[in-house]
Amino acid sequence: MKRILGFLIGLLLTTQLCPAQTDQSSGQQFFNKSYEQNNGGLNTAPSPFALKDTESPNCQNVYFGVDGGIIKRKGFDVLDTAPDGAATVTGDYQYTMADGTTFLIETVSDEVNVSDSLSTIDWTDLTGGATITPGHLFSFATLADLVVMTNGEDVPLSWDGDDAAVSAAGVPTDVTKVKWITTFQNYMFYGNCATAVTTYGSRIYWSNLADPATWTATDFIDVNKNDGEQITGLAVIGIC
């Protein structure tokens, strides 16, 4: 009897919290329910009835905004071919400065190239004396108008939107390789790093506040150290 009474009270409260509306054509009642947090993403493993309200069993051609909203992908247009024709592109990045100035940066083969227009591509070689090993995908991030790029194989590179060539980016003491990079709350983060002799696959470093050129060697954490796995990506998925 207590279970039945509890069920009836719960049903009554639910009905009061979610006012029913009536379909005039069929006479059927329905309830409004909003889905404002969709940060659970795609989940095809369980039954659809076991999904959380933040998950979906079918997400195609959409991405999730920082507020959890679902946004339709806008497709793409062919802008241009790679500067070296048949060479493999290892990274593309839209670099936007605080004043709104925008560049398209592309890494291809052993080069870094930039175009100051996104509509009419006109490549300029920024490589200078930098060493870039072909075939390694790049990760990019911007903080304080400085874009930093790294491929996990060579010394990270940076560009300020003005110099004629890229230069070596700021790194923690002895770090020579960085696989992943992102920014959050005015800090730049490096993940999966290495020195000349040791790989720290579970390590994340952070820069000085709003200064991606300056790093303190002790500003790091090791995530599940010695578990046999490495960091395979860094990304910001929400707002705190």
RABELJO-V367666 format. One record per backbone hydrogen bond with DSSP energy under -0.5 kcal/mol. NH is the residue of the N-H (numbers start at 1). CO is the residue of the C=O. E is the energy in kcal/mol with one decimal. If there is no record, write none. Layout:
nh:NH co:CO e:E
nh:NH co:CO e:E
This chain:
nh:5 co:1 e:-2.6
nh:6 co:2 e:-2.8
nh:7 co:3 e:-2.3
nh:8 co:4 e:-2.3
nh:9 co:5 e:-2.4
nh:10 co:6 e:-2.5
nh:11 co:7 e:-2.7
nh:12 co:8 e:-2.3
nh:13 co:9 e:-2.6
nh:14 co:10 e:-2.5
nh:15 co:11 e:-2.3
nh:16 co:12 e:-2.0
nh:17 co:13 e:-2.4
nh:18 co:14 e:-2.2
nh:19 co:17 e:-0.5
nh:21 co:30 e:-2.8
nh:23 co:28 e:-3.3
nh:24 co:22 e:-0.8
nh:27 co:23 e:-3.6
nh:30 co:21 e:-2.5
nh:32 co:19 e:-0.6
nh:36 co:34 e:-0.5
nh:38 co:36 e:-0.6
nh:40 co:54 e:-1.6
nh:41 co:38 e:-1.3
nh:41 co:54 e:-0.8
nh:43 co:56 e:-2.5
nh:50 co:47 e:-2.2
nh:51 co:48 e:-0.9
nh:55 co:52 e:-1.8
nh:56 co:41 e:-2.0
nh:63 co:71 e:-2.5
nh:65 co:69 e:-2.7
nh:68 co:65 e:-2.1
nh:71 co:63 e:-3.0
nh:73 co:61 e:-2.6
nh:79 co:77 e:-0.6
nh:85 co:82 e:-2.2
nh:86 co:84 e:-1.0
nh:87 co:84 e:-0.9
nh:90 co:107 e:-2.7
nh:91 co:107 e:-1.2
nh:93 co:105 e:-2.3
nh:95 co:93 e:-0.8
nh:95 co:103 e:-2.4
nh:96 co:94 e:-0.7
nh:97 co:101 e:-3.0
nh:100 co:97 e:-2.0
nh:103 co:95 e:-2.7
nh:104 co:115 e:-2.7
nh:105 co:93 e:-3.0
nh:105 co:103 e:-0.6
nh:106 co:113 e:-2.8
nh:107 co:91 e:-2.3
nh:108 co:111 e:-1.7
nh:109 co:88 e:-1.8
nh:111 co:108 e:-2.1
nh:113 co:106 e:-3.1
nh:114 co:124 e:-2.3
nh:115 co:104 e:-2.1
nh:121 co:119 e:-0.6
nh:124 co:114 e:-2.0
nh:126 co:112 e:-3.4
nh:127 co:112 e:-0.7
nh:130 co:127 e:-2.2
nh:132 co:130 e:-0.6
nh:134 co:132 e:-0.6
nh:136 co:133 e:-0.9
nh:137 co:135 e:-0.5
nh:138 co:90 e:-2.7
nh:139 co:150 e:-2.7
nh:141 co:148 e:-1.7
nh:143 co:146 e:-2.1
nh:146 co:143 e:-1.7
nh:147 co:145 e:-0.5
nh:147 co:159 e:-2.3
nh:148 co:141 e:-3.0
nh:149 co:157 e:-3.0
nh:150 co:139 e:-2.2
nh:152 co:178 e:-1.8
nh:157 co:149 e:-2.9
nh:158 co:167 e:-2.7
nh:159 co:147 e:-2.0
nh:166 co:126 e:-2.8
nh:167 co:158 e:-2.2
nh:169 co:156 e:-2.7
nh:175 co:172 e:-1.9
nh:176 co:194 e:-2.8
nh:177 co:194 e:-1.9
nh:178 co:154 e:-0.6
nh:179 co:191 e:-0.9
nh:179 co:192 e:-1.9
nh:180 co:191 e:-2.3
nh:182 co:189 e:-1.7
nh:184 co:187 e:-2.4
nh:187 co:184 e:-1.3
nh:189 co:182 e:-3.3
nh:190 co:205 e:-2.0
nh:191 co:180 e:-2.4
nh:192 co:203 e:-1.9
nh:193 co:200 e:-1.6
nh:194 co:177 e:-2.0
nh:195 co:198 e:-3.1
nh:200 co:193 e:-3.6
nh:201 co:199 e:-0.7
nh:203 co:200 e:-1.5
nh:204 co:221 e:-2.7
nh:205 co:190 e:-2.2
nh:206 co:219 e:-1.6
nh:207 co:188 e:-2.4
nh:208 co:211 e:-0.8
nh:208 co:214 e:-2.6
nh:210 co:186 e:-3.7
nh:211 co:208 e:-2.0
nh:214 co:211 e:-1.6
nh:216 co:206 e:-0.6
nh:219 co:216 e:-2.1
nh:220 co:218 e:-1.6
nh:221 co:204 e:-2.0
nh:223 co:202 e:-3.2
nh:223 co:221 e:-0.5
nh:224 co:222 e:-0.7
nh:227 co:224 e:-1.1
nh:231 co:201 e:-3.0
nh:237 co:235 e:-0.5
